[in-house]
């Protein structure tokens, strides 16, 4: 998966090599593009951060947009507290 970005700001995510070809119909691209070649067009690979281990009262949710961390576009996670309804549903499921 890729992100199209300008000056560290996301223009489009997700983005694909197919999108790049469609966005530039008058450009002849090689069959395979290196990450360096893609970067010349503002297209960067997105890595997936390791899923964190939340507490029993929390839940890990994948982020919808990547962030630029140490020069690498990374799709991270957000940890939030479970709602009272989610906690109740878990208690009921354990009783069953």
Secondary structure, 3 states (H helix, E strand, C coil): CEEEEECCEEEEEEECHHHHHHHCCCCCCCCCCCHHHHHCCCEEEEEECCCCCCCCCEEEEECCCCEEECCEEEECEEEEECCHHHHHHHHHHHHC
